[in-house]
């Protein structure tokens, strides 16, 4: 089934366009995860804490959001132990009924790109399909041949892609806004072309774009150039983006985009006697209500 159709069904089912980024910053994990804060703990012990923390996050938000977005760097930093935890987190999210968007930002040429596509989307010999992502983020700056193997996974396996177009980090302008017209617009044109043969029955393509919430005017103008692309919008919450900033990335109601929050949910400030899991769930619920309020008006919360 086309990724965009699965995504549309998941958003409709949860009544939410939110995605929670699973970014396990060790220093920010709650105190109960002792190994994460212990410089003498083994890598396996730290990885076990990361697994337990993320399992509890998934359980806390699974009924509120359609997807989670694990960031591979935090797992890779823990070596083989982290790789095993990555797979178990992906499986846990799938069993909770969530789509998994692997934030891996891969981009390379030839057989290397093919290997990345197998690793995250299509699988190799003996691969458990539950350990594969539904979609991943990719870097397009090596050109079309670096994207082709991922497009093949979209065609053959029903996978999805989110191509970096306008990212939320402060220095992104150094390259992405370079030129006249700016480079980001050329990338958006490529994304639109790559996705034309992968449009599902919902009217959206399996090939989407990453455009940050911290650039609301560019989000709106780039959306006009990407009429069939699902958007992944980072930068909400801790990076400064709000519900009003992301509205220009949507098509109708909750359709056309996912909005990501990582730190703002995983490490939400606690209120009163509230525990960390309750704070996490409350933050996800508040994010969902804020977006529904802006996108649906009176039908909001």
C-alpha positions in Angstrom: 0.0 0.0 0.0 1.3 3.5 -0.9 3.0 5.2 2.0 0.9 8.4 1.6 -2.3 6.4 1.8 -1.2 4.6 5.0 -0.1 8.0 6.5 -3.5 9.6 5.6 -5.3 6.7 7.2 -3.2 7.0 10.4 -3.7 10.8 10.7 -7.4 10.3 10.2 -7.6 7.5 12.8 -5.7 9.5 15.5 -7.2 12.9 14.5 -3.7 14.2 14.8 -0.9 15.4 12.5 1.8 15.1 15.3 4.9 13.0 15.1 7.1 12.6 18.2 10.8 12.6 17.7 12.6 9.9 19.7 15.9 11.7 20.5 17.3 10.1 23.6 19.7 12.8 24.9 21.3 10.9 27.8 21.8 13.9 30.0 18.1 14.7 29.8 16.7 11.3 30.6 14.8 11.2 34.0 16.9 10.4 37.0 15.5 6.9 37.3 17.5 5.9 34.3 20.7 5.7 36.3 23.0 4.2 33.7 22.4 7.1 31.3 23.9 9.4 33.9 26.7 7.2 35.1 30.0 7.8 33.4 31.2 4.3 34.5 28.2 2.4 33.1 28.8 0.0 30.3 27.5 0.8 26.8 25.1 -2.1 27.1 23.7 -0.7 30.4 23.2 2.7 28.8 21.5 1.2 25.8 19.2 -0.8 28.1 18.1 2.5 29.7 17.5 4.2 26.4 15.3 1.2 25.3 13.3 1.3 28.5 12.8 5.1 28.3 11.7 5.0 24.7 9.4 2.1 25.2 7.6 4.1 27.9 7.5 7.2 25.7 5.9 5.1 22.9 3.3 3.7 25.3 2.5 7.2 26.7 1.8 8.8 23.3 0.6 5.9 21.1 -3.1 6.8 21.2 -2.4 10.5 20.5 -0.2 10.5 17.5 0.1 8.5 14.2 3.9 8.3 14.0 7.2 8.5 15.8 10.5 9.6 14.4 13.6 7.9 16.0 16.9 9.8 15.3 19.5 7.2 14.3 22.5 9.2 15.6 21.6 8.7 19.2 21.5 4.9 18.6 24.6 4.8 16.5 26.5 6.5 19.3 26.0 3.3 21.4 27.5 1.0 18.7 26.1 -2.5 18.3 24.1 -2.2 21.5 22.4 0.9 20.1 21.7 -0.8 16.7 19.9 -3.6 18.6 17.9 -1.1 20.6 17.0 0.8 17.3 15.4 -2.4 15.9 13.5 -3.1 19.1 12.2 0.5 19.3 11.0 0.2 15.7 9.3 -3.1 16.5 7.7 -1.6 19.7 6.3 1.4 17.7 4.8 -0.8 15.0 3.2 -3.1 17.6 1.7 0.1 19.2 0.1 0.8 15.8 2.4 3.7 14.9 4.2 4.5 11.6 8.0 4.9 12.0 9.8 7.6 10.2 13.6 6.9 10.5 15.4 10.2 10.8 18.6 9.0 9.2 19.3 11.7 6.6 21.1 9.3 4.3 22.4 10.2 0.8 25.1 8.5 -1.2 25.7 7.1 -4.6 25.4 3.7 -6.4 25.7 0.6 -4.3 26.0 2.6 -1.1 22.6 4.2 -1.5 21.2 0.8 -2.4 22.6 -0.6 0.9 21.1 2.3 2.9 17.7 1.6 1.2 17.9 -2.1 2.2 19.0 -1.2 5.7 16.1 1.0 6.5 13.3 0.3 4.0 13.4 -2.8 1.9 15.4 -5.2 4.0 18.0 -7.8 3.1 18.1 -11.6 3.4 16.3 -12.7 6.5 15.2 -9.2 7.6 12.3 -8.9 9.9 9.8 -6.5 8.2 8.8 -5.2 11.6 12.3 -3.8 12.1 12.1 -1.7 8.9 10.9 1.9 8.8 7.8 3.1 7.0 9.7 6.1 5.7 13.0 7.8 6.2 14.6 11.2 5.7 17.1 11.6 2.9 19.7 14.1 1.8 19.4 15.1 -1.9 22.6 17.0 -2.3 24.4 14.3 -4.3 21.7 14.4 -7.0 19.1 12.1 -8.5 21.2 9.0 -8.7 21.6 9.1 -4.9 17.8 9.1 -4.5 17.0 6.4 -7.1 17.5 3.4 -4.8 15.2 4.9 -2.2 12.5 5.6 -4.9 12.7 1.9 -5.9 11.9 1.0 -2.3 8.9 3.3 -2.5 7.7 1.5 -5.6 8.5 -2.0 -4.5 7.8 -1.9 -0.8 5.3 0.9 -0.3 8.0 2.9 1.6 8.1 6.7 2.0 10.7 9.4 1.8 11.1 12.9 3.2 13.7 14.8 1.3 15.5 17.7 3.0 14.4 20.9 1.4 14.5 23.7 4.0 15.7 22.6 7.4 15.1 24.4 10.7 18.7 24.9 11.9 20.0 28.5 12.0 22.7 28.1 9.4 20.6 26.3 6.8 20.4 29.5 4.8 24.0 29.3 3.9 23.3 26.7 1.2 19.5 26.3 1.0 18.8 30.0 0.3 21.8 30.4 -2.0 21.1 31.6 -5.6 18.3 33.2 -7.5 16.0 31.3 -7.4 17.3 29.8 -4.2 18.6 26.2 -4.1 15.7 25.1 -1.9 13.3 25.9 -4.7 15.3 23.7 -7.2 15.2 20.9 -4.7 11.5 21.3 -4.3 11.1 21.0 -8.0 13.1 17.8 -8.0 11.0 16.4 -5.1 7.8 17.1 -7.0 9.2 15.3 -10.0 10.5 12.3 -8.1 7.1 11.9 -6.5 4.8 12.1 -9.5 4.7 8.4 -10.2 4.1 7.6 -6.6 0.9 9.4 -5.9 -1.6 7.4 -3.9 -5.4 7.4 -3.9 -5.4 10.1 -1.2 -3.8 12.5 -3.8 -0.4 12.7 -2.0 2.8 11.1 -3.0 5.1 8.7 -1.1 7.9 11.3 -1.7 7.7 14.2 0.7 9.8 17.1 1.9 11.3 18.3 5.1 10.6 22.0 5.7 11.1 23.6 9.1 8.5 25.4 11.2 11.0 28.2 11.9 10.6 29.4 8.3 6.8 30.0 8.0 6.8 32.2 4.9 9.1 29.8 3.0 7.0 26.9 4.3 3.9 28.5 2.6 5.7 29.3 -0.6 7.4 25.9 -0.9 4.0 24.1 -0.2 2.7 25.8 -3.3 5.5 24.2 -5.3 4.8 20.8 -3.7 1.1 20.2 -4.2 1.3 16.4 -3.9 4.1 16.0 -1.4 3.5 15.2 2.3 5.6 17.5 4.4 7.5 16.7 7.6 7.8 19.9 9.6 10.4 20.0 12.4 11.2 22.9 14.7 7.9 22.9 16.6 8.1 23.7 20.3 11.7 23.7 21.7 13.1 25.2 18.5 10.5 28.0 18.5 7.9 27.0 16.0 4.2 27.3 17.0 0.9 26.0 15.7 0.3 29.2 13.6 3.8 28.9 12.0 3.1 25.4 10.6 -0.4 26.1 9.2 0.9 27.0 5.7 2.3 23.5 5.3 -1.1 21.9 5.4 -3.6 21.4 2.5 -7.1 20.9 4.0 -7.7 20.4 7.7 -5.2 17.9 9.0 -4.1 16.8 5.6 -0.7 17.1 4.0 1.8 17.4 6.8 3.2 16.0 10.0 4.6 18.3 12.7 7.5 17.0 14.8 8.3 17.7 18.4 11.1 15.9 20.2 12.5 17.7 23.3 9.2 19.5 23.9 7.5 16.2 24.5 10.2 13.8 25.7 11.5 16.2 28.3 8.4 18.3 29.1 8.5 20.4 32.2 6.7 18.8 35.0 3.8 20.4 36.9 3.3 19.9 40.6 3.5 16.2 41.5 3.4 15.2 37.8 5.7 12.4 36.9 7.8 12.4 33.7 5.5 10.1 31.8 2.4 12.1 32.6 4.3 15.3 31.6 5.2 13.7 28.3 1.7 12.6 27.6 0.3 16.0 28.6 2.7 17.8 26.2 1.7 15.5 23.4 -2.0 16.1 24.1 -1.4 19.9 24.3 0.5 19.9 21.0 -2.3 17.9 19.3 -5.0 20.3 20.7 -3.0 23.4 19.6 -2.6 22.1 16.0 -6.2 21.0 15.8 -7.3 24.4 17.1 -5.4 26.2 14.3 -6.1 23.8 11.5 -9.7 22.9 12.3 -10.9 26.0 14.1 -14.0 25.4 16.2 -13.5 21.6 15.8 -10.1 21.8 17.5 -9.5 20.0 20.8 
